[in-house]
Amino acid sequence: MEVTIKSEVDQIKWNQALEEPEYGTIYQNTYFADYVREILKEQPIFITAKENGKIFGQLLLFKTCCFHGGVYDKPLGSLMVKFFMKIKPLYHWYFGPVTHCTEEGYEAYTKILYTVRMMAKGKGINIFSCYPASLRRQK
């Protein structure tokens, strides 16, 4: 299974792929990414797990900083967020990864989370406030 990491994606393809799994959520779509990017000044990162061209899992990850909640709406807040992202960055997400309820989906789920962990470890970034998606295996 191949995991890809992008800062931009085809919105239609990304959002359509979210509709297939049982647990797709608005907190993982591109419209939410646009909102968070514009209003909260966080950087969306799109992670996809595919096998033979078929998407089995997706995660909309956000890069921000530890002091984000206290500075983004202050005067010069966006500059402060950029500064703190360099010295105290963190990753977080809401209700993801979204995967199919299959063995491949379970594999995608674990590979995506492993990828995030390795990205964070390699760049000295903390992972914080992650709300996982539900994941049930088929019987």
LOPA-95674 format. One record per residue (C-alpha): residue number from 1; residue in one letter; x, y, z. Coordinates in pm, 1 decimal, decimal comma. Each point is the difference from the previous one (the first is absolute). Example, Ala and Ser with C-alpha at 12.3 -4.5 7.8 and 13.67 -1.06 7.14 Angstrom:
# LOPA-95674
+-----+----+----------+----------+----------+
!   i ! aa !       xx !       yy !       zz !
+-----+----+----------+----------+----------+
!   1 !  A !   1230,0 !   -450,0 !    780,0 !
!   2 !  S !    137,0 !    344,0 !    -66,0 !
+-----+----+----------+----------+----------+
//
This chain:
# LOPA-95674
+-----+----+----------+----------+----------+
!   i ! aa !       xx !       yy !       zz !
+-----+----+----------+----------+----------+
!   1 !  M !      0,0 !      0,0 !      0,0 !
!   2 !  E !    136,1 !    340,4 !   -101,5 !
!   3 !  V !    -41,7 !    308,4 !    220,7 !
!   4 !  T !     22,5 !    345,4 !   -161,1 !
!   5 !  I !     27,4 !    339,6 !    166,4 !
!   6 !  K !   -111,7 !    319,7 !   -176,4 !
!   7 !  S !    -69,2 !    361,5 !     88,3 !
!   8 !  E !   -266,4 !     27,0 !   -273,6 !
!   9 !  V !   -235,6 !   -257,0 !   -151,6 !
!  10 !  D !   -272,4 !    -20,6 !   -262,1 !
!  11 !  Q !   -296,8 !    107,4 !    213,8 !
!  12 !  I !   -258,3 !   -202,8 !   -189,9 !
!  13 !  K !    199,8 !   -324,8 !     17,4 !
!  14 !  W !     92,1 !     47,2 !    367,5 !
!  15 !  N !   -358,0 !     75,7 !    106,7 !
!  16 !  Q !   -150,2 !   -279,8 !   -212,3 !
!  17 !  A !    237,8 !   -250,6 !    157,9 !
!  18 !  L !   -126,4 !    112,2 !    342,8 !
!  19 !  E !   -354,4 !    -95,4 !    -96,4 !
!  20 !  E !     86,0 !   -366,6 !    -58,3 !
!  21 !  P !    103,8 !   -115,0 !    350,9 !
!  22 !  E !   -262,8 !    -44,1 !    268,4 !
!  23 !  Y !    161,9 !    266,1 !    220,5 !
!  24 !  G !     67,6 !    291,5 !   -237,8 !
!  25 !  T !    -25,7 !    334,9 !    178,6 !
!  26 !  I !    -16,0 !    368,5 !    -87,5 !
!  27 !  Y !    304,1 !     54,1 !    224,8 !
!  28 !  Q !    211,0 !   -181,5 !   -258,1 !
!  29 !  N !   -121,2 !    174,4 !   -317,6 !
!  30 !  T !    167,8 !    274,4 !   -202,5 !
!  31 !  Y !   -260,5 !    260,4 !     94,5 !
!  32 !  F !     93,5 !    -40,6 !    365,0 !
!  33 !  A !    368,8 !     18,9 !    -99,6 !
!  34 !  D !    -67,0 !    329,2 !   -181,8 !
!  35 !  Y !   -180,7 !    139,5 !    304,3 !
!  36 !  V !    279,0 !    -95,6 !    240,7 !
!  37 !  R !    265,4 !    134,8 !   -238,7 !
!  38 !  E !   -178,3 !    333,4 !    -48,7 !
!  39 !  I !   -141,2 !     67,7 !    343,8 !
!  40 !  L !    238,0 !   -177,7 !    238,4 !
!  41 !  K !    314,2 !     27,7 !   -217,3 !
!  42 !  E !     88,8 !   -367,2 !     40,0 !
!  43 !  Q !    165,5 !   -196,4 !   -280,6 !
!  44 !  P !   -200,7 !   -297,2 !   -131,3 !
!  45 !  I !    186,8 !   -314,4 !   -100,4 !
!  46 !  F !   -184,2 !   -267,6 !   -199,5 !
!  47 !  I !    109,7 !   -360,1 !     55,5 !
!  48 !  T !   -132,8 !   -283,5 !   -214,2 !
!  49 !  A !     52,5 !   -376,7 !     15,2 !
!  50 !  K !    -52,5 !   -176,4 !   -333,7 !
!  51 !  E !     48,2 !   -344,3 !   -140,7 !
!  52 !  N !    -18,4 !    -67,3 !   -372,7 !
!  53 !  G !   -143,4 !    349,6 !    -51,7 !
!  54 !  K !   -287,7 !    -53,0 !    245,7 !
!  55 !  I !    -21,8 !    228,9 !    304,0 !
!  56 !  F !    -39,5 !   -192,6 !    325,9 !
!  57 !  G !     65,3 !    280,2 !    245,9 !
!  58 !  Q !     38,1 !    376,8 !     34,0 !
!  59 !  L !    104,2 !    245,1 !    268,8 !
!  60 !  L !    -28,8 !    377,3 !      0,8 !
!  61 !  L !    280,9 !    101,2 !    233,8 !
!  62 !  F !     64,8 !    356,2 !    118,5 !
!  63 !  K !    330,3 !    162,1 !     88,1 !
!  64 !  T !    -19,8 !    280,6 !    251,5 !
!  65 !  C !    184,7 !    110,5 !    313,8 !
!  66 !  C !    -32,5 !    -54,9 !    373,3 !
!  67 !  F !   -116,6 !    354,8 !     70,4 !
!  68 !  H !   -238,2 !     18,1 !   -293,5 !
!  69 !  G !   -324,9 !     34,1 !    190,7 !
!  70 !  G !    133,7 !    294,0 !    195,5 !
!  71 !  V !    154,7 !    198,5 !   -284,8 !
!  72 !  Y !   -175,6 !    -50,8 !   -335,3 !
!  73 !  D !   -269,4 !    263,4 !     65,7 !
!  74 !  K !    236,4 !    258,6 !    152,9 !
!  75 !  P !    152,2 !    295,3 !   -187,7 !
!  76 !  L !    278,6 !   -146,9 !   -214,0 !
!  77 !  G !   -139,3 !   -342,6 !     89,8 !
!  78 !  S !     70,7 !   -160,3 !   -337,3 !
!  79 !  L !    363,7 !    111,3 !     22,6 !
!  80 !  M !     23,9 !   -135,5 !    353,0 !
!  81 !  V !   -149,2 !   -332,5 !   -110,2 !
!  82 !  K !    256,7 !    -27,5 !   -281,3 !
!  83 !  F !    280,2 !     78,2 !    245,9 !
!  84 !  F !   -120,4 !   -250,0 !    259,7 !
!  85 !  M !    -52,6 !   -264,6 !   -271,9 !
!  86 !  K !    373,7 !     16,7 !    -58,4 !
!  87 !  I !    103,6 !    -25,0 !    364,8 !
!  88 !  K !   -286,0 !   -201,0 !    157,3 !
!  89 !  P !   -197,2 !   -178,8 !   -276,1 !
!  90 !  L !   -261,3 !   -267,0 !     52,1 !
!  91 !  Y !   -226,3 !   -226,8 !   -203,1 !
!  92 !  H !   -363,4 !    -74,6 !     76,8 !
!  93 !  W !   -311,8 !   -129,6 !   -173,9 !
!  94 !  Y !   -370,7 !    -52,9 !     47,2 !
!  95 !  F !   -175,7 !   -336,1 !    -37,5 !
!  96 !  G !    244,1 !   -179,8 !   -224,2 !
!  97 !  P !    148,2 !   -188,0 !   -166,2 !
!  98 !  V !   -307,7 !    -92,8 !   -199,9 !
!  99 !  T !     28,1 !   -353,4 !   -137,5 !
! 100 !  H !   -206,2 !   -281,8 !   -143,0 !
! 101 !  C !   -114,1 !   -263,8 !    250,0 !
! 102 !  T !    213,5 !   -270,3 !   -157,9 !
! 103 !  E !    338,5 !   -158,1 !     62,2 !
! 104 !  E !    144,0 !    244,9 !   -255,3 !
! 105 !  G !   -167,4 !    286,4 !    186,0 !
! 106 !  Y !    151,2 !   -114,8 !    327,0 !
! 107 !  E !    340,9 !    -17,3 !   -166,6 !
! 108 !  A !    -52,5 !    350,0 !   -144,8 !
! 109 !  Y !    -97,4 !    131,4 !    344,2 !
! 110 !  T !    314,9 !   -132,4 !    164,5 !
! 111 !  K !    229,6 !    105,2 !   -286,6 !
! 112 !  I !   -136,9 !    354,3 !     -0,8 !
! 113 !  L !     46,3 !     37,9 !    375,5 !
! 114 !  Y !    349,0 !   -147,7 !    -23,7 !
! 115 !  T !     82,3 !    249,3 !   -276,9 !
! 116 !  V !   -120,3 !    290,8 !    214,1 !
! 117 !  R !    202,9 !   -123,9 !    294,7 !
! 118 !  M !    315,4 !    -32,2 !   -212,8 !
! 119 !  M !    -54,8 !    344,5 !   -159,1 !
! 120 !  A !    -39,2 !    155,6 !    344,1 !
! 121 !  K !    298,1 !   -182,8 !    147,0 !
! 122 !  G !    221,9 !     88,3 !   -296,7 !
! 123 !  K !    -84,9 !    370,1 !     23,2 !
! 124 !  G !    -20,0 !     32,4 !    378,3 !
! 125 !  I !   -372,8 !     73,8 !    -10,8 !
! 126 !  N !   -240,7 !    -91,4 !    279,0 !
! 127 !  I !   -332,4 !   -171,5 !    -66,5 !
! 128 !  F !   -285,0 !    147,5 !    203,1 !
! 129 !  S !   -380,6 !      3,2 !     24,6 !
! 130 !  C !    -68,1 !   -284,5 !   -238,7 !
! 131 !  Y !   -355,3 !   -123,5 !    -19,7 !
! 132 !  P !      5,2 !   -344,8 !   -159,4 !
! 133 !  A !   -266,2 !   -129,1 !   -232,7 !
! 134 !  S !   -203,2 !   -303,9 !     94,8 !
! 135 !  L !    135,9 !   -316,3 !   -148,2 !
! 136 !  R !   -186,0 !   -328,8 !      4,0 !
! 137 !  R !    107,1 !   -314,0 !   -173,5 !
! 138 !  Q !   -245,4 !   -195,4 !   -207,2 !
! 139 !  K !   -101,3 !   -336,0 !    140,8 !
+-----+----+----------+----------+----------+
//
